[in-house]
Amino acid sequence: MRDEYLPFEQCLDRLKHSFLRVTTHEFWGSYIDFQHPSLRDMLLILLQNEPTVRRQYILLASPQGLYDIIQGIPFFGLSPTDDVHTLIIRDEEELDLLCGRIRNVITDTIPANDQSQLLNSAVTLLPRKNKKIINAADVDLGRFLKSPSGKVIDALLQALANENTYRNNLTYKLSNWMDILEKFYQLAPYIVPVPHLSYITSLALQMRETDILDGLRFIYLLSVNEPIVFKQVFSQKLAQQWNKSLITKLDEYSGEGEYLDNISTGDKYDYEEKYSAYVNWKEKAEDLLELATIFYSFSQIQQPDEFSAFEDLLENISPPQQPEEEEEEEEEEDTTYKYKTDKSDKEYWTIERLFEDL
Amino acid sequence: MALKYRLTTLGWYNFEILIQTLLKAIVGPGVTSFGGSKDGGRDATFKGEAPFPSQKTRWEGKWIFQVKYSDVEAVSESAQSKRVLDSFRKEINNIKQRRRSWPDNYILIINLILSATLRDKLRKEFSGAGFRGNFHTIDGREVCEFLDIYPQVRRSFPQLIGLADIEKIINKDLYVRSEAFVSDLQPKLITFVVTSQYFKAHDILRKHHFVVLDGPPESGKSFIGGAITLAYACEEFEIFYTQEPQEIFRAYNASHKQLYFADDAVGTIIFNPNLGDHWSRELPGIIRKLDKNHKLIWTARHYILQEAIDRTKLREYIDNFPGIHEVLVEVGDLTLLERALILYNHTKHSDLSSEAKKIIKEHALFISEHPNFTPERIRQLTKLVLPEIKRELSLKEKQEWFKKIDKFLKNPSERFYKAYREALGTSERAMLIALLDLGRSVNKDKLRSEYERRISTI
């Protein structure tokens, strides 16, 4: 049967004229799109009446495909409308297929970014009031778990908590896991019983080998969400080691900040460059200060002098001075190019006359 | 010798409008529109002194401008000369009959190249008819020169610009860099119709350096954005067709002129929260970099933009600077003339049989007024539906085709469904489904592996 299928290039050639278009970028290679987005909409409508193809579509969905289908979960059971542009899950049977596919994809080896995206899409399913997410304690969780949104989140989190997810994705860095865990802990309170990450202790052990800032973020996440694991892994020895690294970091950032505080700016583009450097530094510095504050609050280590010096610098640093505004050449108002047709033109150019020369 | 700009693809309506616009720039705003003279002739007039034929030599008095348009580029030189002379003689007789007195200056404008011999013959014809004033011809080559002198007029007619012209107009390095985007867009521009929204978007981009083209599906947002982009390419802007805001930071070069075009910036079909977040985080930084040499165009379907504003920090940004109402152009409503021109351009530049073109001519008003008219449907009508007409039709067949056109405009998807079910095999279907799954602008290698995964599983 497989012999019936066309090779990729041949198949693409057949579809190029009416359905697909290929754009080739020098830097980014070739990209393929539907000839027009409306063709994609039409294909979705067509799928509404093709139960076998729908099943296959769900069973073979890629992480991106799953992401789109999850976005359509709030419309479960409804007919497609002009405002919904994704495959809408029609019934419980399809929902079961979807949950199964989610489990397979999540526990398989997939890029960390896809994992994160899927969790992002699940966040959009949390119950809301006036567009704001309702706290888990104010939600009837038993009822929510029976809803399509609850089932999808449950499937996602149970799969994520599975040991295989960790084993199949050992290449993730701690910073990748941070993105994933933040979403996991945001979603977990809405599921009963609360899913537990079976590999959290293994992850916690990776923390010792990692960059201090990622380590601090991770330990903070643990202290809030996994207090027992936190007690198991956060030793005084580690606290002292991190304190030393943190002081070095505070010194390094202070040096950078002092330099930025004292530089003068030249022309507009020079200013732009320095302003960007200042904004980047400030963002990183605020992040560091926040992490350091948290660290000194739970590590029982006294704040060093470097901490308060850094705090002062951050409070008092001013952005680079904008150079005297060069009079930006006021572009001339174009008065000629907007052609206007007058009454006699409109009388002359009837539709019939316009098409006369065809 | 070919013309620098594709004057012969404009169509006679647009060529007349182009000349009218140029004359207002060269001679002065007092030039009447063609057909504006009281005697009912098809010429433009002017009264007074003007810097024409040059800044130093200024002519004055009563002026007449006449335009001749021919869309046959490939005709032999002698046949062309004969055609021009014949039509010119007719025109002289008309003027004799219509006007009580001769004008002081008579200017003939034509979209083709005139040889020196032909120019001389025309002059002799005119003096032979008793004309004693100034006579001047402007041929296609000179019109192109004027378009170089007045780029703001050229900007109004992006469909003039051919792919080869871009090489002549812009720096070779820039051309290579922007080639992919431009080569995809340029052939389509031949059917482009400048609308009031196109001008509005240009104005906003000039003033704020950032414009958002918003509108329903199939309304032509990307096309307008692309046409503006090409107009900027001709002003030596590097073009960056971008999806992610980070790409702008990577591409940014303070000393180069650059235009970033983010088509469907926050999602093609549905709002993409990731893209929304990225843009809302990076937009303030990008806006700081925009100036007269760095411009940004966004397009977004209306409901996606609304959702992006509701669900991200874009609202905070938009409430501050420059204000959504100031940078937003809503694309959608078209006048009857604009619709008719879209239909005309698609038909004129199609490979349709003369019989199919005849059907369009007969029903041009009906199609242009159709409540379901969209530029994309017209593209499909001329590219996918009407090519089926290959021979002369009987009256009954014509009536059936009229019904088919109406049916297609009302429900274009019907045709797509039929093609999907009857004309496509399992491989093609699998590829379409793979693309549906992967989303927008899918990398070819990614589509290949997804396609192969599917056919090996099914």
Interface residues (C-beta under 8 A of the other chain):
Chain A: R2 E4 Y5 L6 F8 C11 L12 R14 L15 S18 F19 L20 R21 V22 T23 T24 H25 E26 W28 G29 S30 Y31 I32 D33 F34 H36 P37 S38 L39 R40 D41 M42 L43 L44 I45 L46 V53 Q56 Y57 L60 A61 S62 Q64 G65 D68 Q71 G72 D83 V84 H85 T86 Q117 N120 S121 T124 K131 Y269 E272 E273 Y275 S276 V279 E328 E329 E331 D334 T335 T336 Y337 K338 Y339 T341 D342 S344 D345 K346 E347 Y348 W349 I351 E352 L354 F355 D357 L358
Chain B: G11 W12 Y13 I17 L18 Q20 T21 K24 A25 P29 S33 F34 G35 G36 R42 D71 Y150 Q152 V153 R155 S156 V176 R177 E179 A180 F181 D184 F199 D203 R206 K207 P217 E218 Y241 A254 S255 D264 T268 I269 I270 P273 N274 G285 R288 K289 D291 K292 R301 Y303 D310 R311 L336 L337 A340 L341 Y344 T347 K348 K357 I360 K361 A364 L365 S368 E376 R379 L384 P412 S413 F416 Y417 A419 Y420 G425 T426 S427 E428 R429 A430 M431 L432 I433 L435 L436 D437 L438 G439 R440 S441 V442 N443 K444 D445 L447 R448 E450 Y451 E452 R453 R454 I455 S456 T457 I458
